[in-house]
Amino acid sequence: MFTLGLDLTTEQAVAATGRTLPCRTNDADLWFAETPTELEFAKSLCNDCPVKVECLAGALERQEPWGVWGGEIFERGVVVARKRPRGRPRKDDAIVAAKAQAALADRTAGLVEKAAA
């Protein structure tokens, strides 16, 4: 069974809201998929998760090597905006990657502000 390593108070908070964790109700392999499409789908499932911020913080603390954690993709221990598919990169890949990294920085800053509040 896939586990986030959540503490008891977080588990109790999730139970109190009556909401389920998407990583516990869907196939766990989806969060560790190889294809960018599947990883983006896993990220989208994390959007409404009640423990999204805690999940991301825990993954950063544990230095997770890969997978989707807290709605972000980890690859080789680093949060990446999107996973590049196999094969030769597109000609405009550098521009697309720069835009994706900027969007990632904005999302991360928003999560940090939300966690601090």
C-alpha positions as CSV (number, residue, x, y, z in Angstrom):
1,M,0.0,0.0,0.0
2,F,1.2,3.5,-0.9
3,T,1.7,5.7,2.1
4,L,2.6,9.4,2.4
5,G,4.1,9.0,5.9
6,L,1.5,11.4,7.3
7,D,1.4,12.1,11.0
8,L,-1.7,11.1,13.0
9,T,-3.0,14.6,13.3
10,T,-3.1,15.0,9.5
11,E,-4.8,11.6,9.2
12,Q,-7.4,12.7,11.7
13,A,-7.9,16.0,9.8
14,V,-8.4,14.1,6.6
15,A,-10.9,11.8,8.3
16,A,-12.8,14.8,9.8
17,T,-13.2,16.5,6.4
18,G,-14.6,13.3,4.9
19,R,-12.4,13.7,1.9
20,T,-10.2,10.9,0.5
21,L,-6.6,11.2,-0.6
22,P,-6.3,10.7,-4.4
23,C,-3.1,8.7,-3.9
24,R,-4.9,6.2,-1.7
25,T,-7.9,5.8,-3.9
26,N,-6.2,5.5,-7.3
27,D,-3.4,3.3,-8.6
28,A,-0.2,4.2,-6.8
29,D,1.8,3.5,-9.9
30,L,0.3,6.6,-11.5
31,W,2.4,8.8,-9.2
32,F,5.5,7.1,-10.4
33,A,4.6,6.7,-14.1
34,E,7.1,7.1,-17.0
35,T,5.0,9.1,-19.4
36,P,4.5,12.8,-19.0
37,T,0.8,12.5,-19.7
38,E,0.3,10.1,-16.8
39,L,2.3,12.3,-14.5
40,E,0.3,15.4,-15.4
41,F,-2.9,13.4,-14.7
42,A,-1.5,12.5,-11.2
43,K,-0.6,16.2,-10.6
44,S,-4.2,17.2,-11.5
45,L,-5.5,14.7,-9.0
46,C,-3.4,16.4,-6.3
47,N,-5.0,19.8,-6.9
48,D,-7.9,19.3,-4.5
49,C,-6.0,17.1,-2.0
50,P,-6.5,18.2,1.6
51,V,-2.8,17.4,2.5
52,K,-1.1,18.8,-0.7
53,V,1.1,21.2,1.1
54,E,2.1,18.7,3.8
55,C,2.8,16.1,1.1
56,L,5.1,18.4,-0.8
57,A,6.9,19.6,2.3
58,G,7.5,16.0,3.4
59,A,8.8,15.0,0.0
60,L,11.2,17.9,0.0
61,E,12.4,17.0,3.5
62,R,12.9,13.4,2.6
63,Q,14.5,14.4,-0.7
64,E,12.3,12.0,-2.7
65,P,14.2,10.9,-5.9
66,W,11.1,10.7,-8.2
67,G,7.4,10.7,-8.5
68,V,4.5,13.2,-8.0
69,W,4.4,14.6,-4.5
70,G,2.1,17.4,-3.4
71,G,1.2,18.1,-7.0
72,E,4.8,18.5,-8.2
73,I,7.0,16.2,-10.2
74,F,10.3,15.1,-8.7
75,E,13.0,13.8,-11.1
76,R,16.4,12.8,-9.7
77,G,15.5,14.6,-6.4
78,V,14.7,17.9,-8.0
79,V,11.3,19.4,-8.6
80,V,10.7,19.9,-12.3
81,A,7.9,21.8,-14.0
82,R,7.2,19.0,-16.4
83,K,8.8,15.7,-17.4
84,R,10.2,15.7,-20.9
85,P,9.2,12.7,-23.0
86,R,11.8,10.3,-24.4
87,G,13.5,11.2,-27.7
88,R,15.0,14.2,-29.2
89,P,13.9,17.5,-27.7
90,R,11.8,19.9,-29.8
91,K,13.5,23.0,-31.3
92,D,11.6,25.3,-29.0
93,D,12.0,23.1,-25.9
94,A,14.3,25.6,-24.2
95,I,11.7,28.3,-24.4
96,V,8.9,26.0,-23.2
97,A,11.1,24.7,-20.4
98,A,11.9,28.2,-19.2
99,K,8.2,29.1,-19.1
100,A,7.4,25.9,-17.2
101,Q,10.1,26.6,-14.7
102,A,8.8,30.2,-14.2
103,A,5.3,28.8,-13.6
104,L,6.7,26.2,-11.1
105,A,8.5,29.0,-9.2
106,D,5.2,30.9,-8.9
107,R,3.3,27.8,-7.7
108,T,6.0,27.0,-5.2
109,A,6.0,30.6,-3.9
110,G,2.2,30.4,-3.5
111,L,2.4,27.1,-1.6
112,V,5.1,28.5,0.7
113,E,3.0,31.6,1.4
114,K,-0.1,29.4,2.0
115,A,1.9,27.1,4.4
116,A,3.2,30.1,6.3
117,A,-0.2,31.6,6.8
